Amino acid sequence: MSRSKKIFAGLAIVFVGLLLYVGYDISRRTTFPGSKPQLKERIEDQFLKTDSAKRDSTNTIQR
């Protein structure tokens, strides 16, 4: 192999290694969509459990 081919092969191996590392890192930080509850249940859990009208500051004004 000529010198330029060795340099190219070395850079290709480093590049593929970096791609594999980035793919592994991203896969560790994300969750598989099928393991999450459905969207409707997540919205209900986050937003519909507390009554926002009770916390509304405009309801506290007495006439």
mmJSON file of the N, C-alpha and C atoms, coordinates in Angstrom:
{"data_MODEL":{"atom_site":{
"group_PDB":["ATOM","ATOM","ATOM","ATOM","ATOM","ATOM","ATOM","ATOM","ATOM","ATOM","ATOM","ATOM","ATOM","ATOM","ATOM","ATOM","ATOM","ATOM","ATOM","ATOM","ATOM","ATOM","ATOM","ATOM","ATOM","ATOM","ATOM","ATOM","ATOM","ATOM","ATOM","ATOM","ATOM","ATOM","ATOM","ATOM","ATOM","ATOM","ATOM","ATOM","ATOM","ATOM","ATOM","ATOM","ATOM","ATOM","ATOM","ATOM","ATOM","ATOM","ATOM","ATOM","ATOM","ATOM","ATOM","ATOM","ATOM","ATOM","ATOM","ATOM","ATOM","ATOM","ATOM","ATOM","ATOM","ATOM","ATOM","ATOM","ATOM","ATOM","ATOM","ATOM","ATOM","ATOM","ATOM","ATOM","ATOM","ATOM","ATOM","ATOM","ATOM","ATOM","ATOM","ATOM","ATOM","ATOM","ATOM","ATOM","ATOM","ATOM","ATOM","ATOM","ATOM","ATOM","ATOM","ATOM","ATOM","ATOM","ATOM","ATOM","ATOM","ATOM","ATOM","ATOM","ATOM","ATOM","ATOM","ATOM","ATOM","ATOM","ATOM","ATOM","ATOM","ATOM","ATOM","ATOM","ATOM","ATOM","ATOM","ATOM","ATOM","ATOM","ATOM","ATOM","ATOM","ATOM","ATOM","ATOM","ATOM","ATOM","ATOM","ATOM","ATOM","ATOM","ATOM","ATOM","ATOM","ATOM","ATOM","ATOM","ATOM","ATOM","ATOM","ATOM","ATOM","ATOM","ATOM","ATOM","ATOM","ATOM","ATOM","ATOM","ATOM","ATOM","ATOM","ATOM","ATOM","ATOM","ATOM","ATOM","ATOM","ATOM","ATOM","ATOM","ATOM","ATOM","ATOM","ATOM","ATOM","ATOM","ATOM","ATOM","ATOM","ATOM","ATOM","ATOM","ATOM","ATOM","ATOM","ATOM","ATOM","ATOM","ATOM","ATOM","ATOM","ATOM","ATOM","ATOM","ATOM"],
"id":[1,2,3,4,5,6,7,8,9,10,11,12,13,14,15,16,17,18,19,20,21,22,23,24,25,26,27,28,29,30,31,32,33,34,35,36,37,38,39,40,41,42,43,44,45,46,47,48,49,50,51,52,53,54,55,56,57,58,59,60,61,62,63,64,65,66,67,68,69,70,71,72,73,74,75,76,77,78,79,80,81,82,83,84,85,86,87,88,89,90,91,92,93,94,95,96,97,98,99,100,101,102,103,104,105,106,107,108,109,110,111,112,113,114,115,116,117,118,119,120,121,122,123,124,125,126,127,128,129,130,131,132,133,134,135,136,137,138,139,140,141,142,143,144,145,146,147,148,149,150,151,152,153,154,155,156,157,158,159,160,161,162,163,164,165,166,167,168,169,170,171,172,173,174,175,176,177,178,179,180,181,182,183,184,185,186,187,188,189],
"type_symbol":["N","C","C","N","C","C","N","C","C","N","C","C","N","C","C","N","C","C","N","C","C","N","C","C","N","C","C","N","C","C","N","C","C","N","C","C","N","C","C","N","C","C","N","C","C","N","C","C","N","C","C","N","C","C","N","C","C","N","C","C","N","C","C","N","C","C","N","C","C","N","C","C","N","C","C","N","C","C","N","C","C","N","C","C","N","C","C","N","C","C","N","C","C","N","C","C","N","C","C","N","C","C","N","C","C","N","C","C","N","C","C","N","C","C","N","C","C","N","C","C","N","C","C","N","C","C","N","C","C","N","C","C","N","C","C","N","C","C","N","C","C","N","C","C","N","C","C","N","C","C","N","C","C","N","C","C","N","C","C","N","C","C","N","C","C","N","C","C","N","C","C","N","C","C","N","C","C","N","C","C","N","C","C","N","C","C","N","C","C"],
"label_atom_id":["N","CA","C","N","CA","C","N","CA","C","N","CA","C","N","CA","C","N","CA","C","N","CA","C","N","CA","C","N","CA","C","N","CA","C","N","CA","C","N","CA","C","N","CA","C","N","CA","C","N","CA","C","N","CA","C","N","CA","C","N","CA","C","N","CA","C","N","CA","C","N","CA","C","N","CA","C","N","CA","C","N","CA","C","N","CA","C","N","CA","C","N","CA","C","N","CA","C","N","CA","C","N","CA","C","N","CA","C","N","CA","C","N","CA","C","N","CA","C","N","CA","C","N","CA","C","N","CA","C","N","CA","C","N","CA","C","N","CA","C","N","CA","C","N","CA","C","N","CA","C","N","CA","C","N","CA","C","N","CA","C","N","CA","C","N","CA","C","N","CA","C","N","CA","C","N","CA","C","N","CA","C","N","CA","C","N","CA","C","N","CA","C","N","CA","C","N","CA","C","N","CA","C","N","CA","C","N","CA","C","N","CA","C","N","CA","C","N","CA","C"],
"label_alt_id":[null,null,null,null,null,null,null,null,null,null,null,null,null,null,null,null,null,null,null,null,null,null,null,null,null,null,null,null,null,null,null,null,null,null,null,null,null,null,null,null,null,null,null,null,null,null,null,null,null,null,null,null,null,null,null,null,null,null,null,null,null,null,null,null,null,null,null,null,null,null,null,null,null,null,null,null,null,null,null,null,null,null,null,null,null,null,null,null,null,null,null,null,null,null,null,null,null,null,null,null,null,null,null,null,null,null,null,null,null,null,null,null,null,null,null,null,null,null,null,null,null,null,null,null,null,null,null,null,null,null,null,null,null,null,null,null,null,null,null,null,null,null,null,null,null,null,null,null,null,null,null,null,null,null,null,null,null,null,null,null,null,null,null,null,null,null,null,null,null,null,null,null,null,null,null,null,null,null,null,null,null,null,null,null,null,null,null,null,null],
"label_comp_id":["MET","MET","MET","SER","SER","SER","ARG","ARG","ARG","SER","SER","SER","LYS","LYS","LYS","LYS","LYS","LYS","ILE","ILE","ILE","PHE","PHE","PHE","ALA","ALA","ALA","GLY","GLY","GLY","LEU","LEU","LEU","ALA","ALA","ALA","ILE","ILE","ILE","VAL","VAL","VAL","PHE","PHE","PHE","VAL","VAL","VAL","GLY","GLY","GLY","LEU","LEU","LEU","LEU","LEU","LEU","LEU","LEU","LEU","TYR","TYR","TYR","VAL","VAL","VAL","GLY","GLY","GLY","TYR","TYR","TYR","ASP","ASP","ASP","ILE","ILE","ILE","SER","SER","SER","ARG","ARG","ARG","ARG","ARG","ARG","THR","THR","THR","THR","THR","THR","PHE","PHE","PHE","PRO","PRO","PRO","GLY","GLY","GLY","SER","SER","SER","LYS","LYS","LYS","PRO","PRO","PRO","GLN","GLN","GLN","LEU","LEU","LEU","LYS","LYS","LYS","GLU","GLU","GLU","ARG","ARG","ARG","ILE","ILE","ILE","GLU","GLU","GLU","ASP","ASP","ASP","GLN","GLN","GLN","PHE","PHE","PHE","LEU","LEU","LEU","LYS","LYS","LYS","THR","THR","THR","ASP","ASP","ASP","SER","SER","SER","ALA","ALA","ALA","LYS","LYS","LYS","ARG","ARG","ARG","ASP","ASP","ASP","SER","SER","SER","THR","THR","THR","ASN","ASN","ASN","THR","THR","THR","ILE","ILE","ILE","GLN","GLN","GLN","ARG","ARG","ARG"],
"label_asym_id":["A","A","A","A","A","A","A","A","A","A","A","A","A","A","A","A","A","A","A","A","A","A","A","A","A","A","A","A","A","A","A","A","A","A","A","A","A","A","A","A","A","A","A","A","A","A","A","A","A","A","A","A","A","A","A","A","A","A","A","A","A","A","A","A","A","A","A","A","A","A","A","A","A","A","A","A","A","A","A","A","A","A","A","A","A","A","A","A","A","A","A","A","A","A","A","A","A","A","A","A","A","A","A","A","A","A","A","A","A","A","A","A","A","A","A","A","A","A","A","A","A","A","A","A","A","A","A","A","A","A","A","A","A","A","A","A","A","A","A","A","A","A","A","A","A","A","A","A","A","A","A","A","A","A","A","A","A","A","A","A","A","A","A","A","A","A","A","A","A","A","A","A","A","A","A","A","A","A","A","A","A","A","A","A","A","A","A","A","A"],
"label_entity_id":["1","1","1","1","1","1","1","1","1","1","1","1","1","1","1","1","1","1","1","1","1","1","1","1","1","1","1","1","1","1","1","1","1","1","1","1","1","1","1","1","1","1","1","1","1","1","1","1","1","1","1","1","1","1","1","1","1","1","1","1","1","1","1","1","1","1","1","1","1","1","1","1","1","1","1","1","1","1","1","1","1","1","1","1","1","1","1","1","1","1","1","1","1","1","1","1","1","1","1","1","1","1","1","1","1","1","1","1","1","1","1","1","1","1","1","1","1","1","1","1","1","1","1","1","1","1","1","1","1","1","1","1","1","1","1","1","1","1","1","1","1","1","1","1","1","1","1","1","1","1","1","1","1","1","1","1","1","1","1","1","1","1","1","1","1","1","1","1","1","1","1","1","1","1","1","1","1","1","1","1","1","1","1","1","1","1","1","1","1"],
"label_seq_id":[1,1,1,2,2,2,3,3,3,4,4,4,5,5,5,6,6,6,7,7,7,8,8,8,9,9,9,10,10,10,11,11,11,12,12,12,13,13,13,14,14,14,15,15,15,16,16,16,17,17,17,18,18,18,19,19,19,20,20,20,21,21,21,22,22,22,23,23,23,24,24,24,25,25,25,26,26,26,27,27,27,28,28,28,29,29,29,30,30,30,31,31,31,32,32,32,33,33,33,34,34,34,35,35,35,36,36,36,37,37,37,38,38,38,39,39,39,40,40,40,41,41,41,42,42,42,43,43,43,44,44,44,45,45,45,46,46,46,47,47,47,48,48,48,49,49,49,50,50,50,51,51,51,52,52,52,53,53,53,54,54,54,55,55,55,56,56,56,57,57,57,58,58,58,59,59,59,60,60,60,61,61,61,62,62,62,63,63,63],
"pdbx_PDB_ins_code":[null,null,null,null,null,null,null,null,null,null,null,null,null,null,null,null,null,null,null,null,null,null,null,null,null,null,null,null,null,null,null,null,null,null,null,null,null,null,null,null,null,null,null,null,null,null,null,null,null,null,null,null,null,null,null,null,null,null,null,null,null,null,null,null,null,null,null,null,null,null,null,null,null,null,null,null,null,null,null,null,null,null,null,null,null,null,null,null,null,null,null,null,null,null,null,null,null,null,null,null,null,null,null,null,null,null,null,null,null,null,null,null,null,null,null,null,null,null,null,null,null,null,null,null,null,null,null,null,null,null,null,null,null,null,null,null,null,null,null,null,null,null,null,null,null,null,null,null,null,null,null,null,null,null,null,null,null,null,null,null,null,null,null,null,null,null,null,null,null,null,null,null,null,null,null,null,null,null,null,null,null,null,null,null,null,null,null,null,null],
"Cartn_x":[0.85,0.0,0.885,0.432,1.171,0.841,1.619,1.444,0.074,-0.403,-1.691,-2.847,-2.721,-3.757,-3.767,-2.6,-2.526,-3.15,-2.874,-3.453,-4.975,-5.437,-6.873,-7.526,-6.911,-7.463,-7.487,-6.435,-6.397,-7.483,-7.648,-8.688,-10.09,-10.266,-11.558,-11.895,-10.904,-11.13,-11.475,-10.77,-11.064,-12.463,-12.839,-14.159,-15.27,-15.121,-16.126,-16.201,-15.063,-15.054,-15.801,-15.587,-16.308,-17.804,-18.194,-19.619,-20.244,-19.552,-20.068,-20.188,-19.189,-19.247,-20.41,-20.607,-21.711,-23.054,-23.187,-24.423,-24.697,-23.683,-23.836,-24.229,-23.591,-23.881,-25.316,-25.752,-27.126,-28.127,-27.838,-28.785,-28.883,-27.844,-27.902,-28.713,-28.771,-29.442,-30.918,-31.369,-32.754,-33.515,-34.834,-35.691,-36.427,-36.57,-37.312,-38.769,-39.35,-40.717,-41.75,-41.546,-42.508,-42.531,-41.495,-41.461,-42.141,-42.504,-43.189,-44.696,-45.408,-46.869,-47.379,-48.592,-49.154,-49.274,-49.338,-49.339,-50.501,-51.665,-52.834,-52.601,-52.06,-51.803,-50.72,-49.694,-48.635,-49.169,-50.033,-50.599,-51.487,-52.297,-53.159,-52.331,-51.255,-50.422,-49.759,-49.334,-48.588,-49.484,-50.597,-51.339,-52.74,-53.377,-54.776,-55.002,-53.971,-54.169,-54.459,-53.924,-54.179,-55.133,-55.999,-56.967,-56.334,-56.112,-55.437,-56.337,-57.658,-58.561,-58.412,-58.045,-57.843,-56.603,-55.638,-54.404,-54.432,-55.465,-55.54,-55.657,-54.816,-54.798,-56.0,-56.656,-57.806,-59.038,-59.071,-60.211,-60.173,-59.089,-58.967,-59.499,-59.84,-60.351,-61.792,-62.061,-63.414,-64.072,-65.33,-66.074,-66.994],
"Cartn_y":[-1.191,0.0,1.239,2.207,3.458,4.257,5.274,6.083,6.752,7.259,7.953,6.986,5.748,4.757,4.39,4.32,4.033,5.166,6.396,7.548,7.541,7.266,7.208,6.096,4.932,3.799,4.131,4.768,5.152,6.168,7.172,8.174,7.568,6.627,5.961,5.156,4.479,3.693,4.609,5.735,6.691,7.26,7.592,8.159,7.168,5.933,4.913,4.683,4.697,4.549,5.692,6.917,8.062,7.96,7.52,7.344,6.297,5.211,4.176,4.703,5.47,6.036,7.011,7.882,8.849,8.121,7.106,6.324,5.629,5.093,4.446,5.461,6.622,7.664,8.171,8.395,8.862,7.795,6.546,5.485,5.312,5.619,5.517,6.651,7.808,8.974,9.066,8.276,8.343,7.098,7.193,6.096,5.562,4.276,3.661,4.116,4.615,5.135,4.124,2.867,1.858,1.617,2.047,1.82,2.939,4.021,5.122,4.879,5.43,5.349,6.163,5.917,6.616,8.107,8.889,10.342,10.848,10.253,10.708,10.569,9.439,9.239,10.176,10.441,11.35,12.763,13.204,14.546,14.633,13.627,13.63,13.669,12.898,12.873,14.222,14.893,16.134,17.344,17.427,18.677,18.632,17.491,17.45,17.033,16.704,16.269,17.433,18.608,19.766,20.711,21.321,22.245,23.628,24.107,25.391,26.558,26.365,27.449,27.802,26.837,27.103,27.957,27.839,28.589,29.916,30.184,31.39,32.614,33.59,34.759,35.678,35.588,36.458,36.006,34.768,34.269,34.768,35.314,35.734,37.148,37.869,39.236,39.175,39.885,39.902,41.219,41.155,42.359,42.81],
"Cartn_z":[0.0,0.0,0.0,-0.753,-0.751,0.5,0.739,1.953,1.996,0.887,0.864,1.153,0.705,0.987,2.468,3.095,4.521,5.335,4.938,5.636,5.482,4.263,4.024,4.847,4.892,5.659,7.148,7.64,9.046,9.388,8.545,8.775,8.66,7.744,7.595,8.846,9.415,10.627,11.796,11.927,12.995,12.811,11.582,11.3,11.654,11.245,11.546,13.062,13.72,15.172,15.854,15.395,15.949,15.702,14.52,14.23,15.147,15.381,16.282,17.703,18.148,19.499,19.64,18.667,18.722,18.703,17.869,17.834,19.155,19.775,21.08,22.143,22.128,23.11,22.97,21.752,21.526,21.96,21.662,22.033,23.538,24.284,25.746,26.36,25.691,26.251,25.872,24.939,24.504,24.958,24.919,25.329,24.113,24.041,22.951,23.034,21.947,21.999,22.465,22.214,22.625,24.126,24.838,26.278,27.059,26.393,27.068,27.054,28.046,27.981,26.79,26.416,25.272,25.553,24.507,24.621,25.475,25.329,26.081,27.583,28.009,29.431,29.943,29.121,29.558,29.729,28.83,28.937,30.167,30.408,31.586,32.861,32.904,34.102,34.358,33.305,33.48,33.694,32.99,32.949,33.544,33.546,33.935,35.388,36.119,37.499,38.429,38.16,39.014,38.297,39.05,38.484,38.414,37.212,37.056,37.444,37.474,37.85,39.327,40.148,41.568,41.802,40.929,41.084,40.341,39.589,38.78,39.69,39.498,40.37,40.149,38.997,38.743,39.512,39.976,40.749,42.196,42.643,44.043,44.275,43.224,43.381,43.878,44.963,45.53,45.185,44.858,44.477,45.564],
"occupancy":[1.0,1.0,1.0,1.0,1.0,1.0,1.0,1.0,1.0,1.0,1.0,1.0,1.0,1.0,1.0,1.0,1.0,1.0,1.0,1.0,1.0,1.0,1.0,1.0,1.0,1.0,1.0,1.0,1.0,1.0,1.0,1.0,1.0,1.0,1.0,1.0,1.0,1.0,1.0,1.0,1.0,1.0,1.0,1.0,1.0,1.0,1.0,1.0,1.0,1.0,1.0,1.0,1.0,1.0,1.0,1.0,1.0,1.0,1.0,1.0,1.0,1.0,1.0,1.0,1.0,1.0,1.0,1.0,1.0,1.0,1.0,1.0,1.0,1.0,1.0,1.0,1.0,1.0,1.0,1.0,1.0,1.0,1.0,1.0,1.0,1.0,1.0,1.0,1.0,1.0,1.0,1.0,1.0,1.0,1.0,1.0,1.0,1.0,1.0,1.0,1.0,1.0,1.0,1.0,1.0,1.0,1.0,1.0,1.0,1.0,1.0,1.0,1.0,1.0,1.0,1.0,1.0,1.0,1.0,1.0,1.0,1.0,1.0,1.0,1.0,1.0,1.0,1.0,1.0,1.0,1.0,1.0,1.0,1.0,1.0,1.0,1.0,1.0,1.0,1.0,1.0,1.0,1.0,1.0,1.0,1.0,1.0,1.0,1.0,1.0,1.0,1.0,1.0,1.0,1.0,1.0,1.0,1.0,1.0,1.0,1.0,1.0,1.0,1.0,1.0,1.0,1.0,1.0,1.0,1.0,1.0,1.0,1.0,1.0,1.0,1.0,1.0,1.0,1.0,1.0,1.0,1.0,1.0,1.0,1.0,1.0,1.0,1.0,1.0],
"B_iso_or_equiv":[0.0,0.0,0.0,0.0,0.0,0.0,0.0,0.0,0.0,0.0,0.0,0.0,0.0,0.0,0.0,0.0,0.0,0.0,0.0,0.0,0.0,0.0,0.0,0.0,0.0,0.0,0.0,0.0,0.0,0.0,0.0,0.0,0.0,0.0,0.0,0.0,0.0,0.0,0.0,0.0,0.0,0.0,0.0,0.0,0.0,0.0,0.0,0.0,0.0,0.0,0.0,0.0,0.0,0.0,0.0,0.0,0.0,0.0,0.0,0.0,0.0,0.0,0.0,0.0,0.0,0.0,0.0,0.0,0.0,0.0,0.0,0.0,0.0,0.0,0.0,0.0,0.0,0.0,0.0,0.0,0.0,0.0,0.0,0.0,0.0,0.0,0.0,0.0,0.0,0.0,0.0,0.0,0.0,0.0,0.0,0.0,0.0,0.0,0.0,0.0,0.0,0.0,0.0,0.0,0.0,0.0,0.0,0.0,0.0,0.0,0.0,0.0,0.0,0.0,0.0,0.0,0.0,0.0,0.0,0.0,0.0,0.0,0.0,0.0,0.0,0.0,0.0,0.0,0.0,0.0,0.0,0.0,0.0,0.0,0.0,0.0,0.0,0.0,0.0,0.0,0.0,0.0,0.0,0.0,0.0,0.0,0.0,0.0,0.0,0.0,0.0,0.0,0.0,0.0,0.0,0.0,0.0,0.0,0.0,0.0,0.0,0.0,0.0,0.0,0.0,0.0,0.0,0.0,0.0,0.0,0.0,0.0,0.0,0.0,0.0,0.0,0.0,0.0,0.0,0.0,0.0,0.0,0.0,0.0,0.0,0.0,0.0,0.0,0.0],
"pdbx_formal_charge":[null,null,null,null,null,null,null,null,null,null,null,null,null,null,null,null,null,null,null,null,null,null,null,null,null,null,null,null,null,null,null,null,null,null,null,null,null,null,null,null,null,null,null,null,null,null,null,null,null,null,null,null,null,null,null,null,null,null,null,null,null,null,null,null,null,null,null,null,null,null,null,null,null,null,null,null,null,null,null,null,null,null,null,null,null,null,null,null,null,null,null,null,null,null,null,null,null,null,null,null,null,null,null,null,null,null,null,null,null,null,null,null,null,null,null,null,null,null,null,null,null,null,null,null,null,null,null,null,null,null,null,null,null,null,null,null,null,null,null,null,null,null,null,null,null,null,null,null,null,null,null,null,null,null,null,null,null,null,null,null,null,null,null,null,null,null,null,null,null,null,null,null,null,null,null,null,null,null,null,null,null,null,null,null,null,null,null,null,null],
"auth_seq_id":[1,1,1,2,2,2,3,3,3,4,4,4,5,5,5,6,6,6,7,7,7,8,8,8,9,9,9,10,10,10,11,11,11,12,12,12,13,13,13,14,14,14,15,15,15,16,16,16,17,17,17,18,18,18,19,19,19,20,20,20,21,21,21,22,22,22,23,23,23,24,24,24,25,25,25,26,26,26,27,27,27,28,28,28,29,29,29,30,30,30,31,31,31,32,32,32,33,33,33,34,34,34,35,35,35,36,36,36,37,37,37,38,38,38,39,39,39,40,40,40,41,41,41,42,42,42,43,43,43,44,44,44,45,45,45,46,46,46,47,47,47,48,48,48,49,49,49,50,50,50,51,51,51,52,52,52,53,53,53,54,54,54,55,55,55,56,56,56,57,57,57,58,58,58,59,59,59,60,60,60,61,61,61,62,62,62,63,63,63],
"auth_comp_id":["MET","MET","MET","SER","SER","SER","ARG","ARG","ARG","SER","SER","SER","LYS","LYS","LYS","LYS","LYS","LYS","ILE","ILE","ILE","PHE","PHE","PHE","ALA","ALA","ALA","GLY","GLY","GLY","LEU","LEU","LEU","ALA","ALA","ALA","ILE","ILE","ILE","VAL","VAL","VAL","PHE","PHE","PHE","VAL","VAL","VAL","GLY","GLY","GLY","LEU","LEU","LEU","LEU","LEU","LEU","LEU","LEU","LEU","TYR","TYR","TYR","VAL","VAL","VAL","GLY","GLY","GLY","TYR","TYR","TYR","ASP","ASP","ASP","ILE","ILE","ILE","SER","SER","SER","ARG","ARG","ARG","ARG","ARG","ARG","THR","THR","THR","THR","THR","THR","PHE","PHE","PHE","PRO","PRO","PRO","GLY","GLY","GLY","SER","SER","SER","LYS","LYS","LYS","PRO","PRO","PRO","GLN","GLN","GLN","LEU","LEU","LEU","LYS","LYS","LYS","GLU","GLU","GLU","ARG","ARG","ARG","ILE","ILE","ILE","GLU","GLU","GLU","ASP","ASP","ASP","GLN","GLN","GLN","PHE","PHE","PHE","LEU","LEU","LEU","LYS","LYS","LYS","THR","THR","THR","ASP","ASP","ASP","SER","SER","SER","ALA","ALA","ALA","LYS","LYS","LYS","ARG","ARG","ARG","ASP","ASP","ASP","SER","SER","SER","THR","THR","THR","ASN","ASN","ASN","THR","THR","THR","ILE","ILE","ILE","GLN","GLN","GLN","ARG","ARG","ARG"],
"auth_asym_id":["A","A","A","A","A","A","A","A","A","A","A","A","A","A","A","A","A","A","A","A","A","A","A","A","A","A","A","A","A","A","A","A","A","A","A","A","A","A","A","A","A","A","A","A","A","A","A","A","A","A","A","A","A","A","A","A","A","A","A","A","A","A","A","A","A","A","A","A","A","A","A","A","A","A","A","A","A","A","A","A","A","A","A","A","A","A","A","A","A","A","A","A","A","A","A","A","A","A","A","A","A","A","A","A","A","A","A","A","A","A","A","A","A","A","A","A","A","A","A","A","A","A","A","A","A","A","A","A","A","A","A","A","A","A","A","A","A","A","A","A","A","A","A","A","A","A","A","A","A","A","A","A","A","A","A","A","A","A","A","A","A","A","A","A","A","A","A","A","A","A","A","A","A","A","A","A","A","A","A","A","A","A","A","A","A","A","A","A","A"],
"auth_atom_id":["N","CA","C","N","CA","C","N","CA","C","N","CA","C","N","CA","C","N","CA","C","N","CA","C","N","CA","C","N","CA","C","N","CA","C","N","CA","C","N","CA","C","N","CA","C","N","CA","C","N","CA","C","N","CA","C","N","CA","C","N","CA","C","N","CA","C","N","CA","C","N","CA","C","N","CA","C","N","CA","C","N","CA","C","N","CA","C","N","CA","C","N","CA","C","N","CA","C","N","CA","C","N","CA","C","N","CA","C","N","CA","C","N","CA","C","N","CA","C","N","CA","C","N","CA","C","N","CA","C","N","CA","C","N","CA","C","N","CA","C","N","CA","C","N","CA","C","N","CA","C","N","CA","C","N","CA","C","N","CA","C","N","CA","C","N","CA","C","N","CA","C","N","CA","C","N","CA","C","N","CA","C","N","CA","C","N","CA","C","N","CA","C","N","CA","C","N","CA","C","N","CA","C","N","CA","C","N","CA","C","N","CA","C","N","CA","C","N","CA","C"],
"pdbx_PDB_model_num":[1,1,1,1,1,1,1,1,1,1,1,1,1,1,1,1,1,1,1,1,1,1,1,1,1,1,1,1,1,1,1,1,1,1,1,1,1,1,1,1,1,1,1,1,1,1,1,1,1,1,1,1,1,1,1,1,1,1,1,1,1,1,1,1,1,1,1,1,1,1,1,1,1,1,1,1,1,1,1,1,1,1,1,1,1,1,1,1,1,1,1,1,1,1,1,1,1,1,1,1,1,1,1,1,1,1,1,1,1,1,1,1,1,1,1,1,1,1,1,1,1,1,1,1,1,1,1,1,1,1,1,1,1,1,1,1,1,1,1,1,1,1,1,1,1,1,1,1,1,1,1,1,1,1,1,1,1,1,1,1,1,1,1,1,1,1,1,1,1,1,1,1,1,1,1,1,1,1,1,1,1,1,1,1,1,1,1,1,1]
}}}
